[in-house]
Amino acid sequence: DLIDEAVDVLNAEGVKPGLHNHVGTWIETQHEYEHVLNAIDASRLGAAFDIGHLEWAGIDAREAISTWADRVQDLHLKDLDLDLARRSREEGLSYERATDLGLYLEPGLGAVDLRGTLEALPDGWDGWVIIEVDRASMDPVESAHVTARWVADLTA
């Protein structure tokens, strides 16, 4: 009900919100984001998937994008160590502990199929892609260079 009310407020102001999944929030699991997206009309609420957080929760990001293609308005694209993500779920590691152990990596250094994920977007999709490195796995300046090279290779 609170999300529905927030959606009404944003739409009244001319802003179409996108539901953003995130570990440790009300919208973390597949059941949670599907519940909200099924409950609120697509004309009022889009999807703003965070690829890293989907994958961390054990959700195939490509499948989520394909299922909700008509609602995806932006993506937060990040790479991560999928083995550590699996371990964190199986062993009950906290999100903070998994992050401290190196969960997040610069694009192309992790195991998420980022290119395949982007290819799941529908033809003609014109939304935003936000590249994120939640915590650099190296010196921050080098992290920025590695990320920029990955983007340049992807868009070449």
N, C-alpha and C positions, 0 to 999 in steps of 0.2 A: 504494500500500500504506500509506503514512503517513497519507493522508487517511482511508482506511478504518479504520485503527487509531484515529485521533482521533475518528471518528464512533462507534466502539464505546465509547470512554471516555466521551464526552458522553452517549450514550444510557444507559449504565450509571448515570450520575448523574441521570437523569431529564430531560436536556436534549436536545431534538431540534435538531441544528444545521442551518443553512441555508448552502449553498455560496454564497460571495460572490465574484463576479468582480471583478478589479481590475487595472488596467494595471500592468505591471512585476512581477507575481506568477506563481505556477504556473498560475493560472486567469485568463487574459487573453483568449484567443481563443474563438470559437464551438466549434472542435474540442476545446479543452481542457475547457470546462465540459460539453459534451455527453458527452465521454469519461467524466468522473467521474460525472455523473448517470446515465448508462447502466450504469455499473459498480456503483453502490451503490443498493440498494433504496430506493424512495420512502418506505417506512415508517421508514427510518433516517436519511434525509437529504433535507431540503427544499432550496428555492432561495431565495436572498436576493439578487436581482439588483440591481446598481448600474446604473441606466439611463444615466447619463453615461458610464460606462466601457464599457458595451455599445456605445453610439453612437460613442464615440471610436475603438473598434476596428473600426467599420464594420458593426456588427451592428444590425439593426432590432430595437429593444427590444420593440415590439408583437408581432413574430413570436416572439421568445423567450418572452414571457409567454404567448402563445397556445399555443405548443408544450408548455410546461412548466406550464400552468395548475394542474394537480393538485398541484404541488410548491411553488408560490410562496407563501412565508410572510411575506415582507416585501420592500419595495422601497426603495432609496435613490434618491430622485428629485432629479435635478439637471439644469440646463440648460447648454448650451454652444454655442459657435460651431462649427457643423458644417463650414463652409468651412475653418476653421483645423484642425479635426480631420482632414479629408481631406488638406489640405496636409501636415500632420505625418506622415501615413502615406506619402504620395507622395514627400516630400522627405527622409524619414528624420529629421525633427526629433525630438529627445528629448521625452519626456513633460514633463520639467521646463521645457524651452525653450517648448513649446507652452503650458504653464500660464503661464509668464512673459509670453507674448505675448497673453494674455487668453482662453484656451480656455474657462474657466468663467465663467458669468454667472448673475445672479440669475434665479429662475424667471420665465418669460415674456419675458425679454430675449434669449434665445438662439433657436435654430432647431429645437430638439427639440419634437415635438408631445407635450407632457406630458399634456394633457387626453386626447388619443387613446390615449396609452400607458396611462393609468389606466382608460380605457374598455375596454381589452383584458382587464382582470381579469375572472374569471368572476363571474356573478351570485352574490350572497351571500358574496363573499370578505370575510374579516374579519381580515386580517393588518395589519401595520404599514406605514405609509408615512413614511419619514424624509426630510424636506426638507433638502438639503445645498447649501451654497455653498462649494465647495472653496477658492476664493480670491475674496474680494469684488472686484467691478469698480469699486467706489466706496467712499466712507467707510463703515466697518463699521456705524455706527448707521443710516445711510441704507439700506444693504444690508438690514439687519434690517427696516426699515420697508417697503421695496419687496417683500421676501419675504412679510411679513405681509399686505400688501395683496393680493398674488397669491393667497395661501391663502384669504383672505376672499372674494375674487371667485370662486374656484373652488368654494368650499363654500356660496356664497349660495343 
